């Protein structure tokens, strides 16, 4: 539970249908799946929403709002 809410970086494309995906969170590599089922590409920033077994359930981090 210590990683829930933490930010991470996708190190392997997350694709639930292909059962692929890894993220680096807190200096460790974790197997990951998309919490909403979307594909998340390598290099994207994510937020950990929950843990399911030994997999992190993540969501793509929203881009910061542009300043005018």
Secondary structure as UniProt FT lines:
FT   TURN            2..5
FT   STRAND          7..15
FT   HELIX           16..18
FT   STRAND          20..25
FT   TURN            26..27
FT   STRAND          28..34
FT   TURN            35..36
FT   TURN            42..43
FT   STRAND          45..52
FT   TURN            53..54
FT   STRAND          55..60
//
